[in-house]
């Protein structure tokens, strides 16, 4: 483990939930491209990883420079058109979101 303190102010956003049933791979890919493009425009975005937890469950891990960056982006996302596109792939009502400040990286 790297114990340098270079990212100690970073914030990790963890979102866990379910995929919608029978989503075509090309739809999933298109939505993922839209999410990545939107994230790339957001202040403080560092990286994103989408993980399969088994079955239809996924965990989206997004790293931000600060908690404020994460919260601002979450507010913008909830008001924008990307949320409707995401709802075609993710069962949004199943998601829980947590934010954690990085202590050591």
N, C-alpha and C positions, 0 to 999 in steps of 0.2 A: 504494500500500500504506500502510495506517495503521501507523505505527511506535510508537504509544503502547504502553506496557507494561502496560496494564490487565488483560490476560489471560495474562501471562507464566507464571502458575502453573497454567494450565489444561492438561488432558491430552486428547489426541485418541486415540480408539480406532478402529482401522481393521480391519474384518473383511471378508475377501474369500472368496467361495466360489460355489457353484452353487445354482440353484433346482432343485427337483424337476421332472421333466417333467410337462406337462399339468395344471398347477395352475389350477383355475378362478379367474377374476378375483374372484369374490365371496369365495372362500376366502382369496386373497391379501389382499383388503381387510380381511376380518375379523381375520386374524392381525396385519396392520399396526396396526389399531386397538388390539388387545390389547397389542402391544409399546409403542405410544405411551402408552397408559394406565398401563402398568407403569412405564415410564421416568419419567413425570410424578411418581410417588411416591418416586423414588429421590433420596437426598441428593446434591447436587452436579450433577445432570443439567442441562445447558445446552440442547443441541439435537441433533437427529438428521437425517441425510440418507441416503437409500438411493439408490444410483446403479446404472444398468445399464452394465456393462462390455462388453456385446455378447454375443449368443447367450444362454446360460443363466447367465452370470457376473454377479455383483453385488458391490458394495462398500457396506458399511454404515459410515457415518462418524458417530461419536457424540462430542460434546464434553462433557467433565466439568470441574468446577472444579479437581479435584485427581486425581492418579493414584490416591490412596487411595480416593476416591469410585468411580473406575472399577473398581478391583479388588474392592471390597466388593460393588458391584452385580453384577459378573461371578460372584462366588461365590454370591450369592443366586439369580441366574438359573439357575445350573447345578443348584441344589437344588430349584427350584420347578416348579410345573405348567406355566408358560409355555414351558419348554423343549420339552415334548412337543407343544404346539401349534405352535411354530416348526418342529419337525421335519416337519410336514405340508407345509410350503412350501419350506424350505431343506434341502438335502442337507448336514446338519451335519458329516458326516465329511470334506467337501471344504473346510471353512473354516479359514483361518489368521487369527489375531488378533494385532495389534501395538498397543502403546501408545507414544505419543510426547508428550513434554512440549513445550508451545508455548514458543518462544523469543521470537518477535516476532509481533504480530498487527496 
